[in-house]
Amino acid sequence: MIKKQPVLFIAHGSPMNAIIKNSYTESLNKLGEELEKPKAIMVISAHWLTEGTFITEQDSPREIYDFYGFPEALYKVKYSTSGAKPYINMAFEELKDYNVKLTDTWGLDHGAWSVLRHIFPKADIPVFQLSLNALEKEEYHYNLGKKLARLREQGILILASGNIVHNLRKMKQNEDDTPHSWALEFDNLVADAIIKGEHDKLINYKNFGEAALLSAPTDEHFLPLLYVMALKEEQDKVEFIFDGIHHGSLSMRSVKIG
């Protein structure tokens, strides 16, 4: 019998989280120990923005190091998986009404491998990615998320990777520096809407005002959350597996649904 999978929104924050140990990465280790092993993982990452909607088509996607100026050790991280093709085909069939296309121009970006290596360190589960269509509004992403429901039932773990608060220009030097007041405000407003199931508020998050504008000056790190919320069913439990703000302006709040 195929076990229906939960849905995850995992904050990834700094790429350095891939190779350091802190309370956040320990929470991901713990999550991995608690999860029942999925048949495959579909990642929706803030770092794959496209004109149109795409799915990676490689059976064994390559690692993408989509950052610069970090220690050499970070560019040597490997997260090599295989066996994705049957699950890619399954997802492609589910999303055909959205004019989704397959592509070999991408792989696994750091929004994917930097968190997966803590949750599933053995890299023994097929992984593929779904892009964020930069041409579409919030409602599109939420509605597309609903189309992924059958994949959960087929044993595919949907993992969205972003940050509720993501303002690199307002970052502070140290991970544990005091968060900006607007970052705390927005993070708490969003957390409250998640718990209460107020999806309209999340879709229209810009209506939260100045705190939203400062916390999400661009939308790509917030949009992955909408896919996860769209997949919440009435009986699903909602759990924050980690919360906190790093460097003053990066919310690490991560959510498990189901």
N, C-alpha and C positions, 0 to 999 in steps of 0.2 A: 504494500500500500504506500502510495506517495504521500509524504508529509507536506502539508501546506506550509509555506515558508513565511516568516515575518517580513517586515519591511524596515529598512534602516536609513536614517539620515545621520551621516557621520561627518562631523566637522573635521577638516584636515589641518587648518592653520598653516604654520610655517612648514616648509619642506623638511626642516631639521627634525621634526617629530618622527620622521621615518627612521632615524638612527640614534635617537636619544631615549632615555628612560625617564618618565615622569608619571605623575598620577593619571594623566590623560592616557598615555600609552598602556599603562597597567589596566585601565578600565577596558581598553580594547582587547587586551590579552584575556581578561576575565570573560568578556562577551563571547569570544571565540570558544572558550571552554564550555560555555552554557548552550551555545547554538547547536542544533542538530545539523549535521553536515548536509549542505544543499547539493543538488545535482549540478548546478552551474550558478554563476553570479553575473547579473547584468549591472554594470556601474553607469550611473548618470553623473558625470563630473562637471563642475564649474569650469574646468579648463579645456573643455572641447566645445567651442562655440562655432557654429557653421551657418551658412546661408542655405537653409533646407534642413531636413532631418535625416540623419545617417546612422547606420549601425556598422561597427567594424566587422569585416568579413573573414579575418584571419583565424584559422583554427588555433594558431599559437601566436597571439599578438606580441609585438615587441614593446619593450619599455621605452617611454618617452621622458626625457629629462627637460621638462619645459620650464626652466628657471636658470638663472645665472648668478655668479658671484658667491657660490656656496663652497664648502670644503670638498676636496676631491673625493672623499669617501662617499659622499651622497651620489655622485655620478657612477659609482661602481655597484650600487644596489641592484640586484637582479630579482625579478619576480616572474619567472618563466612558467607559463601554464600551457596546457594543450587540451584538445578535445571539445572546443567550443562550437564547432560547425553545426551539429544537429540542433543546438539550442539557439544559435543565430537564426537558423531557418524557421524555427518555431516563433521567435519574436518577429521576424520579418513578416510572417503570415498574419500575425495578430495586428500588425500596424500598417497593413497594405492600404487601408483607407486613408492614411495620412501621407501617402506618397513618399514613404520612407525609401531610402536607397542604401545599398551596400557600398562600402568603400574599403580600400586597403591603404589609404593615405594616413591613417592614424593607428594607434595601438593602445597601450595602457599609459595614461599620463599620471603625474604624481598625485592627482586627486584620487586615483585608483590604487596604485601600488603602495603608496606611503601609508595607507590605512590597512589594506589587505594583508600586508606583511606582519602586522600585529595581531589581526583577528584570525587569519588562517596562514600561519607561518610556513606550513609545509608546501604551499603553492600547488596543491594537488587537486584543485577544483577548476574546471574550465571557466574562463572569464572573457567577457566581451563588453563593449561600451555602446551606449546610445548617446548621440550628441544633443546639445541644446540648440534649437533653432533660434538664432538671434533675430530673425525677421518677425517673430511672433510675440504676442502679448501674453500676459500671465494666464489668462483663461485657456489659451491653447495648451500650455504646459500642464495645467491641472487636468484638462480633459484628456490629453494624451496619456497622462498617468493612469487614468481610469481604464484605459485600454490594456494595461499590463496585468490586470487582475488574474487572468487565466494562467499567466506565467507562474504566479505564486502557487497556484494549485498543481502545477506541473513540477514543482520542486525547485524552481529558480528563485534565488534570493535577489531581490531588488535592493541595491545599495546606492543611495544618492549621497554625493559628497560635495560639500560646500561650507559656508559659514553664515549663520544668521546675521552676525555683525562682521563686516569685512571692509575696513578702511585702512589701507596701507599707508596713506599719507599722514595719518594721525597715530601711527604705531609708536609705542614707547620702547625704549631699549631693552628692558628686561621683561621676561615672561610674566613675572609676578608683580609688575608695576600696577599701581592703582588704576582701575578701569575709568574711562571717561564716563561722566554722568549720563550722557545721551546713549552710550553703549549699553549701560545697565538698564536704562529705561526701555529701550527698544527690545533688548533681549527678554526682559520680563513681560512686556506686552505680547510678544510673539509666543512665549512659553504659555502664558495664560490662554491665548487663543487656541493653541495646540491642545491643551488639557480640556478645554470646554468644547472642542470640536467646531470652533467658529471659522469655518473654512473661507467664508466670504471676506472676513477680516484679513486672512492671510493672503488671499488672492489680491486684495486691494491694500496691501501693506503700506503703500505710499501715503495712504490716508492717515497714518499714525503721525504725520507731520515732520517737524524738523529732526526729531530723533531718528526717523526712518531715512531721511535724506543724508544724514551724517553716517548712519550705520551701514547703509547699502547705497553708496553713491553710484554704483553700477549694479545691475540686477543678476549677473551670472552666478554669484555665490548664494543668492537667496532662492533662485528658481528651482534648484533640485529639491528643496523642501516641499514644493507644491506637488511633485510627483508622489512623494511619500504620503502626504496628507490625502491625496486623491484616492489612495489605495486602502485607506482606513475603512474597515467595516464595523458595523454597530457593536459587535461582540469583541472587537479587538481591544486589548489592553494597551495603554500608552505609558511608556516608561522613559524617563531621562536617564541614560546610562552614564552621562557625564554632563556637568555644567561648570561654567567658569569662563572668565575672559582673560586671554593671554595678551601681553604687550599692550594692554589698555584698549585695544580696538579690534580684537579678533575673538568672537564668541566661539567657544569650543563645545557649546551645548549640542549633545548628540541624542538622537531619539530612536527608540525601538517601538514598533507598532506590531501587535500580534504576538 
